[in-house]
Amino acid sequence: MLSNLSLTLLFNSIKKNPFRFVHLPLILYWVFLFVMTSIPIEKIPKFFNTQDKLEHFAAYFILGVLVKLNTVFQNKSELIRRNSITVSCIIITVYAMFDEIHQLIIPGRYCDFYDWLFDFIGGITGIILASHFLKRDESLVQ
C-alpha cells in the first residue's frame, strides 16, 4: 500500500501536470480502443469462449478509471468535478453505445447488447474503484 507521503507526491504531480499524467493517457487509450474495435473480428485470435466479454469488461474498466480521473483533475468546470461520477457514467454509457453501433460497419463485427452490457459494467466498476481510491484521499485531490 502506498504511504501518505507517496500519495501526496503522486497527487501533487498529477495536479501540477494533469495533461501529462491524466489527459494524454486518456486520449491515447481512447484512440487505441477505437482502433482495436475497428479491426475485423477474424484477425483477433480467440483463446476461450468468454474471451470477448472479458475483453469488453477490461477495456472499459480502464476507460472508466481514466475518464473518472479526467473529470476530477480537469480545471475547466467545477460542476463536472463535483458530479464526476455521474458525468463519467454518462460518458462511458454513451461511448459504449456509439462503439457498438460503430461495429455494425466493421466486417465480421456486430452490435451486441451483451457486449454493451459488459462495456457498461466494466466502465462503472472502474469509475467506482477510482472514486473509492480518490475519496479515501479526498484532501489530496482538493
C-alpha positions in Angstrom: 0.0 0.0 0.0 1.2 3.5 -0.8 2.2 5.6 2.2 0.5 9.0 2.7 3.7 10.8 1.6 3.8 8.8 -1.6 0.1 9.6 -2.3 0.7 13.2 -1.6 3.6 13.3 -4.1 1.6 11.4 -6.7 -1.4 13.8 -6.4 0.8 16.8 -6.4 2.5 15.6 -9.6 -0.9 15.0 -11.2 -2.2 18.4 -10.1 0.9 20.2 -11.5 0.7 18.5 -14.9 -2.7 16.9 -15.4 -2.2 16.8 -19.2 0.8 14.5 -18.9 -0.5 12.2 -16.2 -4.2 12.1 -16.9 -5.5 13.7 -20.1 -2.8 12.4 -22.5 -3.2 8.8 -21.2 -7.0 9.0 -21.8 -6.5 10.4 -25.3 -4.0 7.7 -26.3 -6.1 4.9 -24.7 -9.3 6.1 -26.4 -7.6 6.2 -29.8 -6.2 2.7 -29.1 -9.6 1.4 -28.1 -11.3 2.9 -31.2 -8.6 1.3 -33.5 -9.0 -2.1 -31.8 -12.7 -2.0 -32.2 -12.3 -1.1 -35.9 -10.3 -4.3 -36.6 -12.3 -7.0 -38.4 -13.0 -9.8 -35.9 -11.4 -12.6 -38.0 -8.0 -11.0 -37.3 -8.3 -11.3 -33.5 -7.3 -14.7 -32.0 -9.8 -16.4 -29.7 -8.4 -18.5 -26.8 -11.6 -19.3 -24.8 -15.4 -18.9 -25.1 -15.9 -15.9 -22.8 -12.8 -14.0 -24.0 -15.0 -11.4 -25.9 -16.9 -10.4 -22.7 -13.7 -10.3 -20.6 -12.1 -8.1 -23.2 -15.1 -5.7 -23.2 -15.1 -5.6 -19.4 -11.3 -5.0 -19.1 -11.2 -2.4 -21.9 -14.0 -0.3 -20.4 -12.7 -0.8 -16.8 -9.5 1.0 -17.9 -11.5 3.6 -19.8 -13.7 4.1 -16.7 -10.7 4.8 -14.4 -9.2 7.2 -17.0 -12.5 9.1 -17.5 -13.1 9.4 -13.8 -9.6 10.7 -13.2 -10.1 13.2 -16.1 -13.3 14.6 -14.6 -11.7 15.0 -11.2 -8.4 16.6 -12.4 -9.8 18.9 -15.1 -9.7 22.6 -14.4 -12.5 23.9 -16.7 -15.7 23.1 -14.7 -16.4 22.9 -11.0 -19.8 21.4 -11.9 -18.1 18.5 -13.7 -15.7 17.9 -10.9 -18.5 17.9 -8.2 -20.5 15.5 -10.4 -17.6 13.5 -11.7 -19.2 10.1 -11.0 -22.4 11.0 -12.9 -20.5 12.7 -15.8 -18.2 9.7 -16.0 -21.1 7.2 -16.1 -22.8 9.2 -18.8 -19.6 9.3 -20.9 -19.0 5.6 -20.6 -22.6 4.7 -21.4 -22.8 6.9 -24.4 -19.4 5.9 -25.8 -20.2 2.2 -25.3 -23.4 2.6 -27.3 -21.5 4.5 -30.0 -18.8 1.8 -30.1 -21.4 -1.0 -30.5 -23.2 0.9 -33.3 -19.8 1.7 -35.0 -19.1 -2.0 -35.1 -22.0 -2.6 -37.4 -19.9 -1.2 -40.3 -16.9 -3.3 -39.5 -16.6 -6.7 -41.4 -17.2 -9.6 -39.1 -18.3 -7.4 -36.1 -21.8 -6.8 -34.9 -23.7 -4.7 -32.4 -24.5 -6.8 -29.4 -26.4 -5.8 -26.3 -24.3 -8.1 -24.1 -21.1 -6.5 -25.3 -22.5 -3.1 -24.4 -23.6 -4.5 -21.0 -20.0 -5.7 -20.3 -18.7 -2.4 -21.5 -21.0 -0.6 -19.1 -20.3 -2.9 -16.2 -16.5 -2.7 -16.7 -16.6 1.1 -17.1 -18.8 1.6 -14.0 -16.6 -0.8 -12.0 -13.5 1.3 -13.0 -15.3 4.5 -12.1 -16.3 3.2 -8.7 -12.8 1.8 -7.9 -11.2 5.2 -8.9 -13.8 7.1 -6.9 -13.2 4.9 -3.8 -9.4 5.5 -4.2 -9.8 9.2 -4.6 -12.4 9.5 -1.8 -10.0 7.8 0.6 -7.5 10.6 0.0 -10.0 13.4 -0.8 -8.0 16.1 1.0 -5.2 15.5 -1.5 -7.4 16.0 -4.6 -8.9 19.3 -3.4 
